[in-house]
């Protein structure tokens, strides 16, 4: 898992959600970073619903991750 202080950019490799503690639904993304490594990121429901595998995300230091719009 990354911390709020990390900055990164990458592509959604996998989406998952689970009731890890039996009462709260956790939404996670596996992100393939631009350098080829992978990180797991916990995200809120709104962002999780917006994303599909292959979408680009950017996270600035101290900020929440956000989706990068597709270019046509």
N, CA, C and O atoms as a Maestro MAE file, in Angstrom:
{
 s_m_m2io_version
 :::
 2.0.0
}

f_m_ct {
 s_m_title
 :::
 protein
 m_atom[288] {
  # First column is atom index #
  i_m_mmod_type
  r_m_x_coord
  r_m_y_coord
  r_m_z_coord
  i_m_residue_number
  s_m_chain_name
  s_m_pdb_residue_name
  s_m_pdb_atom_name
  i_m_atomic_number
  :::
  1 25 0.837 -1.184 0.000 1 A "UNK " " N  " 7
  2 3 0.000 0.000 0.000 1 A "UNK " " CA " 6
  3 2 0.879 1.243 0.000 1 A "UNK " " C  " 6
  4 15 1.951 1.267 0.603 1 A "UNK " " O  " 8
  5 25 0.410 2.257 -0.677 2 A "UNK " " N  " 7
  6 3 1.144 3.508 -0.679 2 A "UNK " " CA " 6
  7 2 0.629 4.395 0.448 2 A "UNK " " C  " 6
  8 15 -0.423 4.128 1.028 2 A "UNK " " O  " 8
  9 25 1.373 5.445 0.752 3 A "UNK " " N  " 7
  10 3 0.931 6.407 1.754 3 A "UNK " " CA " 6
  11 2 0.488 7.677 1.056 3 A "UNK " " C  " 6
  12 15 0.702 7.840 -0.145 3 A "UNK " " O  " 8
  13 25 -0.129 8.577 1.806 4 A "UNK " " N  " 7
  14 3 -0.607 9.838 1.248 4 A "UNK " " CA " 6
  15 2 0.545 10.737 0.814 4 A "UNK " " C  " 6
  16 15 0.341 11.660 0.026 4 A "UNK " " O  " 8
  17 25 1.748 10.481 1.313 5 A "UNK " " N  " 7
  18 3 2.897 11.317 0.977 5 A "UNK " " CA " 6
  19 2 3.565 10.908 -0.327 5 A "UNK " " C  " 6
  20 15 4.381 11.658 -0.862 5 A "UNK " " O  " 8
  21 25 3.232 9.726 -0.850 6 A "UNK " " N  " 7
  22 3 3.846 9.258 -2.093 6 A "UNK " " CA " 6
  23 2 3.277 10.001 -3.295 6 A "UNK " " C  " 6
  24 15 2.132 10.454 -3.279 6 A "UNK " " O  " 8
  25 25 4.093 10.118 -4.332 7 A "UNK " " N  " 7
  26 3 3.643 10.641 -5.625 7 A "UNK " " CA " 6
  27 2 3.965 9.579 -6.665 7 A "UNK " " C  " 6
  28 15 5.046 8.991 -6.642 7 A "UNK " " O  " 8
  29 25 3.028 9.331 -7.578 8 A "UNK " " N  " 7
  30 3 3.247 8.317 -8.598 8 A "UNK " " CA " 6
  31 2 2.289 8.536 -9.761 8 A "UNK " " C  " 6
  32 15 1.343 9.318 -9.665 8 A "UNK " " O  " 8
  33 25 2.544 7.839 -10.855 9 A "UNK " " N  " 7
  34 3 1.604 7.790 -11.975 9 A "UNK " " CA " 6
  35 2 1.692 6.404 -12.581 9 A "UNK " " C  " 6
  36 15 2.755 5.783 -12.591 9 A "UNK " " O  " 8
  37 25 0.561 5.922 -13.089 10 A "UNK " " N  " 7
  38 3 0.546 4.585 -13.656 10 A "UNK " " CA " 6
  39 2 -0.804 4.220 -14.233 10 A "UNK " " C  " 6
  40 15 -1.670 5.074 -14.423 10 A "UNK " " O  " 8
  41 25 -0.968 2.935 -14.509 11 A "UNK " " N  " 7
  42 3 -2.150 2.400 -15.172 11 A "UNK " " CA " 6
  43 2 -2.822 1.365 -14.277 11 A "UNK " " C  " 6
  44 15 -2.149 0.570 -13.620 11 A "UNK " " O  " 8
  45 25 -4.152 1.378 -14.256 12 A "UNK " " N  " 7
  46 3 -4.903 0.397 -13.479 12 A "UNK " " CA " 6
  47 2 -4.693 -0.983 -14.099 12 A "UNK " " C  " 6
  48 15 -5.024 -1.202 -15.265 12 A "UNK " " O  " 8
  49 25 -4.140 -1.914 -13.315 13 A "UNK " " N  " 7
  50 3 -3.910 -3.279 -13.785 13 A "UNK " " CA " 6
  51 2 -5.012 -4.219 -13.307 13 A "UNK " " C  " 6
  52 15 -5.318 -5.208 -13.972 13 A "UNK " " O  " 8
  53 25 -5.618 -3.907 -12.137 14 A "UNK " " N  " 7
  54 3 -6.648 -4.787 -11.577 14 A "UNK " " CA " 6
  55 2 -7.496 -3.999 -10.589 14 A "UNK " " C  " 6
  56 15 -6.986 -3.150 -9.858 14 A "UNK " " O  " 8
  57 25 -8.792 -4.287 -10.571 15 A "UNK " " N  " 7
  58 3 -9.713 -3.716 -9.589 15 A "UNK " " CA " 6
  59 2 -10.215 -4.842 -8.699 15 A "UNK " " C  " 6
  60 15 -10.497 -5.940 -9.180 15 A "UNK " " O  " 8
  61 25 -10.326 -4.570 -7.393 16 A "UNK " " N  " 7
  62 3 -10.889 -5.573 -6.490 16 A "UNK " " CA " 6
  63 2 -11.583 -4.878 -5.334 16 A "UNK " " C  " 6
  64 15 -11.340 -3.708 -5.039 16 A "UNK " " O  " 8
  65 25 -12.458 -5.641 -4.692 17 A "UNK " " N  " 7
  66 3 -13.116 -5.144 -3.482 17 A "UNK " " CA " 6
  67 2 -13.392 -6.341 -2.589 17 A "UNK " " C  " 6
  68 15 -13.595 -7.458 -3.064 17 A "UNK " " O  " 8
  69 25 -13.396 -6.085 -1.276 18 A "UNK " " N  " 7
  70 3 -13.571 -7.192 -0.336 18 A "UNK " " CA " 6
  71 2 -14.057 -6.666 1.007 18 A "UNK " " C  " 6
  72 15 -13.810 -5.517 1.371 18 A "UNK " " O  " 8
  73 25 -14.749 -7.527 1.731 19 A "UNK " " N  " 7
  74 3 -15.162 -7.259 3.107 19 A "UNK " " CA " 6
  75 2 -14.107 -7.851 4.029 19 A "UNK " " C  " 6
  76 15 -14.319 -8.911 4.619 19 A "UNK " " O  " 8
  77 25 -12.978 -7.178 4.155 20 A "UNK " " N  " 7
  78 3 -11.849 -7.729 4.899 20 A "UNK " " CA " 6
  79 2 -12.125 -7.885 6.388 20 A "UNK " " C  " 6
  80 15 -11.644 -8.830 7.014 20 A "UNK " " O  " 8
  81 25 -12.892 -6.971 6.954 21 A "UNK " " N  " 7
  82 3 -13.178 -7.067 8.388 21 A "UNK " " CA " 6
  83 2 -14.608 -7.537 8.661 21 A "UNK " " C  " 6
  84 15 -15.054 -7.545 9.808 21 A "UNK " " O  " 8
  85 25 -15.317 -7.926 7.611 22 A "UNK " " N  " 7
  86 3 -16.669 -8.438 7.771 22 A "UNK " " CA " 6
  87 2 -17.763 -7.396 7.757 22 A "UNK " " C  " 6
  88 15 -18.940 -7.748 7.677 22 A "UNK " " O  " 8
  89 25 -17.407 -6.104 7.832 23 A "UNK " " N  " 7
  90 3 -18.452 -5.081 7.848 23 A "UNK " " CA " 6
  91 2 -18.181 -3.900 6.914 23 A "UNK " " C  " 6
  92 15 -19.121 -3.212 6.517 23 A "UNK " " O  " 8
  93 25 -16.938 -3.653 6.559 24 A "UNK " " N  " 7
  94 3 -16.597 -2.533 5.680 24 A "UNK " " CA " 6
  95 2 -16.104 -3.051 4.336 24 A "UNK " " C  " 6
  96 15 -15.269 -3.954 4.277 24 A "UNK " " O  " 8
  97 25 -16.627 -2.470 3.256 25 A "UNK " " N  " 7
  98 3 -16.216 -2.858 1.914 25 A "UNK " " CA " 6
  99 2 -15.018 -2.002 1.505 25 A "UNK " " C  " 6
  100 15 -15.115 -0.778 1.429 25 A "UNK " " O  " 8
  101 25 -13.899 -2.655 1.247 26 A "UNK " " N  " 7
  102 3 -12.679 -1.962 0.841 26 A "UNK " " CA " 6
  103 2 -12.487 -2.116 -0.654 26 A "UNK " " C  " 6
  104 15 -12.611 -3.216 -1.192 26 A "UNK " " O  " 8
  105 25 -12.183 -1.007 -1.331 27 A "UNK " " N  " 7
  106 3 -11.952 -1.008 -2.771 27 A "UNK " " CA " 6
  107 2 -10.476 -0.741 -3.020 27 A "UNK " " C  " 6
  108 15 -9.903 0.234 -2.533 27 A "UNK " " O  " 8
  109 25 -9.881 -1.639 -3.793 28 A "UNK " " N  " 7
  110 3 -8.444 -1.537 -4.045 28 A "UNK " " CA " 6
  111 2 -8.169 -1.601 -5.528 28 A "UNK " " C  " 6
  112 15 -8.913 -2.204 -6.301 28 A "UNK " " O  " 8
  113 25 -7.076 -0.959 -5.902 29 A "UNK " " N  " 7
  114 3 -6.586 -1.007 -7.270 29 A "UNK " " CA " 6
  115 2 -5.155 -1.495 -7.248 29 A "UNK " " C  " 6
  116 15 -4.375 -1.113 -6.375 29 A "UNK " " O  " 8
  117 25 -4.810 -2.332 -8.199 30 A "UNK " " N  " 7
  118 3 -3.404 -2.651 -8.434 30 A "UNK " " CA " 6
  119 2 -2.974 -1.736 -9.568 30 A "UNK " " C  " 6
  120 15 -3.556 -1.761 -10.653 30 A "UNK " " O  " 8
  121 25 -1.957 -0.932 -9.314 31 A "UNK " " N  " 7
  122 3 -1.474 0.046 -10.287 31 A "UNK " " CA " 6
  123 2 -0.112 -0.389 -10.805 31 A "UNK " " C  " 6
  124 15 0.791 -0.688 -10.023 31 A "UNK " " O  " 8
  125 25 0.035 -0.422 -12.127 32 A "UNK " " N  " 7
  126 3 1.336 -0.664 -12.752 32 A "UNK " " CA " 6
  127 2 1.951 0.715 -12.978 32 A "UNK " " C  " 6
  128 15 1.517 1.475 -13.843 32 A "UNK " " O  " 8
  129 25 2.968 1.017 -12.182 33 A "UNK " " N  " 7
  130 3 3.618 2.322 -12.261 33 A "UNK " " CA " 6
  131 2 4.394 2.462 -13.559 33 A "UNK " " C  " 6
  132 15 4.689 1.475 -14.233 33 A "UNK " " O  " 8
  133 25 4.719 3.701 -13.898 34 A "UNK " " N  " 7
  134 3 5.438 3.977 -15.140 34 A "UNK " " CA " 6
  135 2 6.792 3.280 -15.206 34 A "UNK " " C  " 6
  136 15 7.301 3.021 -16.297 34 A "UNK " " O  " 8
  137 25 7.387 2.969 -14.038 35 A "UNK " " N  " 7
  138 3 8.687 2.279 -14.035 35 A "UNK " " CA " 6
  139 2 8.541 0.757 -14.100 35 A "UNK " " C  " 6
  140 15 9.538 0.036 -14.056 35 A "UNK " " O  " 8
  141 25 7.286 0.259 -14.207 36 A "UNK " " N  " 7
  142 3 7.047 -1.175 -14.350 36 A "UNK " " CA " 6
  143 2 6.725 -1.903 -13.059 36 A "UNK " " C  " 6
  144 15 6.296 -3.056 -13.102 36 A "UNK " " O  " 8
  145 25 6.919 -1.268 -11.912 37 A "UNK " " N  " 7
  146 3 6.587 -1.903 -10.638 37 A "UNK " " CA " 6
  147 2 5.083 -1.795 -10.380 37 A "UNK " " C  " 6
  148 15 4.383 -1.036 -11.051 37 A "UNK " " O  " 8
  149 25 4.597 -2.558 -9.405 38 A "UNK " " N  " 7
  150 3 3.179 -2.549 -9.053 38 A "UNK " " CA " 6
  151 2 2.998 -2.093 -7.610 38 A "UNK " " C  " 6
  152 15 3.811 -2.411 -6.742 38 A "UNK " " O  " 8
  153 25 1.917 -1.339 -7.359 39 A "UNK " " N  " 7
  154 3 1.529 -0.965 -5.999 39 A "UNK " " CA " 6
  155 2 0.032 -1.210 -5.848 39 A "UNK " " C  " 6
  156 15 -0.718 -1.158 -6.822 39 A "UNK " " O  " 8
  157 25 -0.392 -1.476 -4.615 40 A "UNK " " N  " 7
  158 3 -1.810 -1.594 -4.290 40 A "UNK " " CA " 6
  159 2 -2.253 -0.297 -3.638 40 A "UNK " " C  " 6
  160 15 -1.569 0.235 -2.763 40 A "UNK " " O  " 8
  161 25 -3.406 0.211 -4.070 41 A "UNK " " N  " 7
  162 3 -3.904 1.496 -3.594 41 A "UNK " " CA " 6
  163 2 -5.351 1.333 -3.149 41 A "UNK " " C  " 6
  164 15 -6.164 0.767 -3.881 41 A "UNK " " O  " 8
  165 25 -5.678 1.819 -1.965 42 A "UNK " " N  " 7
  166 3 -7.064 1.843 -1.498 42 A "UNK " " CA " 6
  167 2 -7.694 3.147 -1.988 42 A "UNK " " C  " 6
  168 15 -7.116 4.221 -1.818 42 A "UNK " " O  " 8
  169 25 -8.881 3.052 -2.597 43 A "UNK " " N  " 7
  170 3 -9.545 4.243 -3.133 43 A "UNK " " CA " 6
  171 2 -10.992 4.294 -2.661 43 A "UNK " " C  " 6
  172 15 -11.547 3.294 -2.205 43 A "UNK " " O  " 8
  173 25 -11.599 5.483 -2.779 44 A "UNK " " N  " 7
  174 3 -12.995 5.614 -2.388 44 A "UNK " " CA " 6
  175 2 -13.920 5.079 -3.485 44 A "UNK " " C  " 6
  176 15 -13.499 4.825 -4.614 44 A "UNK " " O  " 8
  177 25 -15.176 4.918 -3.120 45 A "UNK " " N  " 7
  178 3 -16.166 4.299 -4.009 45 A "UNK " " CA " 6
  179 2 -16.331 5.060 -5.320 45 A "UNK " " C  " 6
  180 15 -16.385 4.444 -6.385 45 A "UNK " " O  " 8
  181 25 -16.410 6.396 -5.259 46 A "UNK " " N  " 7
  182 3 -16.636 7.186 -6.469 46 A "UNK " " CA " 6
  183 2 -15.529 6.984 -7.494 46 A "UNK " " C  " 6
  184 15 -15.809 6.773 -8.674 46 A "UNK " " O  " 8
  185 25 -14.278 7.045 -7.059 47 A "UNK " " N  " 7
  186 3 -13.164 6.850 -7.986 47 A "UNK " " CA " 6
  187 2 -13.155 5.418 -8.507 47 A "UNK " " C  " 6
  188 15 -12.943 5.197 -9.699 47 A "UNK " " O  " 8
  189 25 -13.381 4.445 -7.632 48 A "UNK " " N  " 7
  190 3 -13.369 3.034 -8.033 48 A "UNK " " CA " 6
  191 2 -14.395 2.778 -9.136 48 A "UNK " " C  " 6
  192 15 -14.111 2.050 -10.087 48 A "UNK " " O  " 8
  193 25 -15.596 3.377 -9.015 49 A "UNK " " N  " 7
  194 3 -16.651 3.177 -10.012 49 A "UNK " " CA " 6
  195 2 -16.318 3.838 -11.347 49 A "UNK " " C  " 6
  196 15 -16.785 3.375 -12.388 49 A "UNK " " O  " 8
  197 25 -15.526 4.904 -11.344 50 A "UNK " " N  " 7
  198 3 -15.156 5.618 -12.573 50 A "UNK " " CA " 6
  199 2 -14.118 4.871 -13.399 50 A "UNK " " C  " 6
  200 15 -14.024 5.074 -14.610 50 A "UNK " " O  " 8
  201 25 -13.349 4.019 -12.760 51 A "UNK " " N  " 7
  202 3 -12.168 3.447 -13.401 51 A "UNK " " CA " 6
  203 2 -12.409 2.084 -14.019 51 A "UNK " " C  " 6
  204 15 -13.242 1.305 -13.556 51 A "UNK " " O  " 8
  205 25 -11.660 1.816 -15.075 52 A "UNK " " N  " 7
  206 3 -11.602 0.506 -15.716 52 A "UNK " " CA " 6
  207 2 -10.134 0.117 -15.833 52 A "UNK " " C  " 6
  208 15 -9.252 0.975 -15.793 52 A "UNK " " O  " 8
  209 25 -9.878 -1.170 -15.978 53 A "UNK " " N  " 7
  210 3 -8.507 -1.627 -16.208 53 A "UNK " " CA " 6
  211 2 -7.985 -0.930 -17.463 53 A "UNK " " C  " 6
  212 15 -8.670 -0.880 -18.484 53 A "UNK " " O  " 8
  213 25 -6.769 -0.392 -17.377 54 A "UNK " " N  " 7
  214 3 -6.160 0.331 -18.489 54 A "UNK " " CA " 6
  215 2 -6.215 1.841 -18.344 54 A "UNK " " C  " 6
  216 15 -5.495 2.550 -19.047 54 A "UNK " " O  " 8
  217 25 -7.060 2.355 -17.439 55 A "UNK " " N  " 7
  218 3 -7.138 3.800 -17.212 55 A "UNK " " CA " 6
  219 2 -5.874 4.301 -16.524 55 A "UNK " " C  " 6
  220 15 -5.246 3.579 -15.749 55 A "UNK " " O  " 8
  221 25 -5.512 5.546 -16.818 56 A "UNK " " N  " 7
  222 3 -4.339 6.172 -16.205 56 A "UNK " " CA " 6
  223 2 -4.740 6.927 -14.950 56 A "UNK " " C  " 6
  224 15 -5.785 7.575 -14.900 56 A "UNK " " O  " 8
  225 25 -3.875 6.830 -13.925 57 A "UNK " " N  " 7
  226 3 -4.049 7.563 -12.676 57 A "UNK " " CA " 6
  227 2 -2.775 8.315 -12.360 57 A "UNK " " C  " 6
  228 15 -1.673 7.879 -12.693 57 A "UNK " " O  " 8
  229 25 -2.948 9.461 -11.705 58 A "UNK " " N  " 7
  230 3 -1.812 10.238 -11.209 58 A "UNK " " CA " 6
  231 2 -2.104 10.582 -9.759 58 A "UNK " " C  " 6
  232 15 -3.231 10.926 -9.403 58 A "UNK " " O  " 8
  233 25 -1.078 10.485 -8.928 59 A "UNK " " N  " 7
  234 3 -1.203 10.895 -7.538 59 A "UNK " " CA " 6
  235 2 -0.057 11.829 -7.208 59 A "UNK " " C  " 6
  236 15 1.115 11.460 -7.285 59 A "UNK " " O  " 8
  237 25 -0.419 13.039 -6.841 60 A "UNK " " N  " 7
  238 3 0.571 14.024 -6.411 60 A "UNK " " CA " 6
  239 2 0.801 13.858 -4.910 60 A "UNK " " C  " 6
  240 15 -0.079 13.385 -4.191 60 A "UNK " " O  " 8
  241 25 1.970 14.244 -4.447 61 A "UNK " " N  " 7
  242 3 2.304 14.136 -3.031 61 A "UNK " " CA " 6
  243 2 1.284 14.888 -2.177 61 A "UNK " " C  " 6
  244 15 1.008 16.063 -2.418 61 A "UNK " " O  " 8
  245 25 0.728 14.200 -1.179 62 A "UNK " " N  " 7
  246 3 -0.237 14.812 -0.273 62 A "UNK " " CA " 6
  247 2 -1.652 14.909 -0.817 62 A "UNK " " C  " 6
  248 15 -2.534 15.411 -0.121 62 A "UNK " " O  " 8
  249 25 -1.899 14.448 -2.031 63 A "UNK " " N  " 7
  250 3 -3.219 14.513 -2.664 63 A "UNK " " CA " 6
  251 2 -3.786 13.116 -2.859 63 A "UNK " " C  " 6
  252 15 -3.082 12.123 -2.676 63 A "UNK " " O  " 8
  253 25 -5.055 13.041 -3.230 64 A "UNK " " N  " 7
  254 3 -5.680 11.765 -3.583 64 A "UNK " " CA " 6
  255 2 -5.393 11.462 -5.051 64 A "UNK " " C  " 6
  256 15 -5.174 12.383 -5.837 64 A "UNK " " O  " 8
  257 25 -5.390 10.183 -5.429 65 A "UNK " " N  " 7
  258 3 -5.201 9.840 -6.839 65 A "UNK " " CA " 6
  259 2 -6.364 10.363 -7.679 65 A "UNK " " C  " 6
  260 15 -7.496 10.440 -7.203 65 A "UNK " " O  " 8
  261 25 -6.078 10.722 -8.933 66 A "UNK " " N  " 7
  262 3 -7.146 11.139 -9.836 66 A "UNK " " CA " 6
  263 2 -6.915 10.559 -11.227 66 A "UNK " " C  " 6
  264 15 -5.783 10.300 -11.637 66 A "UNK " " O  " 8
  265 25 -8.007 10.367 -11.930 67 A "UNK " " N  " 7
  266 3 -7.995 9.780 -13.269 67 A "UNK " " CA " 6
  267 2 -7.499 10.808 -14.271 67 A "UNK " " C  " 6
  268 15 -7.834 11.990 -14.191 67 A "UNK " " O  " 8
  269 25 -6.695 10.339 -15.214 68 A "UNK " " N  " 7
  270 3 -6.231 11.188 -16.310 68 A "UNK " " CA " 6
  271 2 -7.162 10.929 -17.490 68 A "UNK " " C  " 6
  272 15 -7.307 9.781 -17.911 68 A "UNK " " O  " 8
  273 25 -7.797 11.970 -18.033 69 A "UNK " " N  " 7
  274 3 -8.723 11.765 -19.154 69 A "UNK " " CA " 6
  275 2 -8.029 11.136 -20.362 69 A "UNK " " C  " 6
  276 15 -6.862 11.410 -20.639 69 A "UNK " " O  " 8
  277 25 -8.776 10.285 -21.077 70 A "UNK " " N  " 7
  278 3 -8.254 9.671 -22.303 70 A "UNK " " CA " 6
  279 2 -8.102 10.733 -23.373 70 A "UNK " " C  " 6
  280 15 -8.928 11.639 -23.489 70 A "UNK " " O  " 8
  281 25 -7.043 10.615 -24.153 71 A "UNK " " N  " 7
  282 3 -6.851 11.522 -25.291 71 A "UNK " " CA " 6
  283 2 -7.246 10.794 -26.558 71 A "UNK " " C  " 6
  284 15 -6.957 9.610 -26.729 71 A "UNK " " O  " 8
  285 25 -7.903 11.508 -27.435 72 A "UNK " " N  " 7
  286 3 -8.345 10.898 -28.696 72 A "UNK " " CA " 6
  287 2 -7.522 11.423 -29.834 72 A "UNK " " C  " 6
  288 15 -7.736 11.033 -30.982 72 A "UNK " " O  " 8
  :::
 }
 m_bond[287] {
  # First column is bond index #
  i_m_from
  i_m_to
  i_m_order
  :::
  1 1 2 1
  2 2 3 1
  3 3 4 2
  4 3 5 1
  5 5 6 1
  6 6 7 1
  7 7 8 2
  8 7 9 1
  9 9 10 1
  10 10 11 1
  11 11 12 2
  12 11 13 1
  13 13 14 1
  14 14 15 1
  15 15 16 2
  16 15 17 1
  17 17 18 1
  18 18 19 1
  19 19 20 2
  20 19 21 1
  21 21 22 1
  22 22 23 1
  23 23 24 2
  24 23 25 1
  25 25 26 1
  26 26 27 1
  27 27 28 2
  28 27 29 1
  29 29 30 1
  30 30 31 1
  31 31 32 2
  32 31 33 1
  33 33 34 1
  34 34 35 1
  35 35 36 2
  36 35 37 1
  37 37 38 1
  38 38 39 1
  39 39 40 2
  40 39 41 1
  41 41 42 1
  42 42 43 1
  43 43 44 2
  44 43 45 1
  45 45 46 1
  46 46 47 1
  47 47 48 2
  48 47 49 1
  49 49 50 1
  50 50 51 1
  51 51 52 2
  52 51 53 1
  53 53 54 1
  54 54 55 1
  55 55 56 2
  56 55 57 1
  57 57 58 1
  58 58 59 1
  59 59 60 2
  60 59 61 1
  61 61 62 1
  62 62 63 1
  63 63 64 2
  64 63 65 1
  65 65 66 1
  66 66 67 1
  67 67 68 2
  68 67 69 1
  69 69 70 1
  70 70 71 1
  71 71 72 2
  72 71 73 1
  73 73 74 1
  74 74 75 1
  75 75 76 2
  76 75 77 1
  77 77 78 1
  78 78 79 1
  79 79 80 2
  80 79 81 1
  81 81 82 1
  82 82 83 1
  83 83 84 2
  84 83 85 1
  85 85 86 1
  86 86 87 1
  87 87 88 2
  88 87 89 1
  89 89 90 1
  90 90 91 1
  91 91 92 2
  92 91 93 1
  93 93 94 1
  94 94 95 1
  95 95 96 2
  96 95 97 1
  97 97 98 1
  98 98 99 1
  99 99 100 2
  100 99 101 1
  101 101 102 1
  102 102 103 1
  103 103 104 2
  104 103 105 1
  105 105 106 1
  106 106 107 1
  107 107 108 2
  108 107 109 1
  109 109 110 1
  110 110 111 1
  111 111 112 2
  112 111 113 1
  113 113 114 1
  114 114 115 1
  115 115 116 2
  116 115 117 1
  117 117 118 1
  118 118 119 1
  119 119 120 2
  120 119 121 1
  121 121 122 1
  122 122 123 1
  123 123 124 2
  124 123 125 1
  125 125 126 1
  126 126 127 1
  127 127 128 2
  128 127 129 1
  129 129 130 1
  130 130 131 1
  131 131 132 2
  132 131 133 1
  133 133 134 1
  134 134 135 1
  135 135 136 2
  136 135 137 1
  137 137 138 1
  138 138 139 1
  139 139 140 2
  140 139 141 1
  141 141 142 1
  142 142 143 1
  143 143 144 2
  144 143 145 1
  145 145 146 1
  146 146 147 1
  147 147 148 2
  148 147 149 1
  149 149 150 1
  150 150 151 1
  151 151 152 2
  152 151 153 1
  153 153 154 1
  154 154 155 1
  155 155 156 2
  156 155 157 1
  157 157 158 1
  158 158 159 1
  159 159 160 2
  160 159 161 1
  161 161 162 1
  162 162 163 1
  163 163 164 2
  164 163 165 1
  165 165 166 1
  166 166 167 1
  167 167 168 2
  168 167 169 1
  169 169 170 1
  170 170 171 1
  171 171 172 2
  172 171 173 1
  173 173 174 1
  174 174 175 1
  175 175 176 2
  176 175 177 1
  177 177 178 1
  178 178 179 1
  179 179 180 2
  180 179 181 1
  181 181 182 1
  182 182 183 1
  183 183 184 2
  184 183 185 1
  185 185 186 1
  186 186 187 1
  187 187 188 2
  188 187 189 1
  189 189 190 1
  190 190 191 1
  191 191 192 2
  192 191 193 1
  193 193 194 1
  194 194 195 1
  195 195 196 2
  196 195 197 1
  197 197 198 1
  198 198 199 1
  199 199 200 2
  200 199 201 1
  201 201 202 1
  202 202 203 1
  203 203 204 2
  204 203 205 1
  205 205 206 1
  206 206 207 1
  207 207 208 2
  208 207 209 1
  209 209 210 1
  210 210 211 1
  211 211 212 2
  212 211 213 1
  213 213 214 1
  214 214 215 1
  215 215 216 2
  216 215 217 1
  217 217 218 1
  218 218 219 1
  219 219 220 2
  220 219 221 1
  221 221 222 1
  222 222 223 1
  223 223 224 2
  224 223 225 1
  225 225 226 1
  226 226 227 1
  227 227 228 2
  228 227 229 1
  229 229 230 1
  230 230 231 1
  231 231 232 2
  232 231 233 1
  233 233 234 1
  234 234 235 1
  235 235 236 2
  236 235 237 1
  237 237 238 1
  238 238 239 1
  239 239 240 2
  240 239 241 1
  241 241 242 1
  242 242 243 1
  243 243 244 2
  244 243 245 1
  245 245 246 1
  246 246 247 1
  247 247 248 2
  248 247 249 1
  249 249 250 1
  250 250 251 1
  251 251 252 2
  252 251 253 1
  253 253 254 1
  254 254 255 1
  255 255 256 2
  256 255 257 1
  257 257 258 1
  258 258 259 1
  259 259 260 2
  260 259 261 1
  261 261 262 1
  262 262 263 1
  263 263 264 2
  264 263 265 1
  265 265 266 1
  266 266 267 1
  267 267 268 2
  268 267 269 1
  269 269 270 1
  270 270 271 1
  271 271 272 2
  272 271 273 1
  273 273 274 1
  274 274 275 1
  275 275 276 2
  276 275 277 1
  277 277 278 1
  278 278 279 1
  279 279 280 2
  280 279 281 1
  281 281 282 1
  282 282 283 1
  283 283 284 2
  284 283 285 1
  285 285 286 1
  286 286 287 1
  287 287 288 2
  :::
 }
}
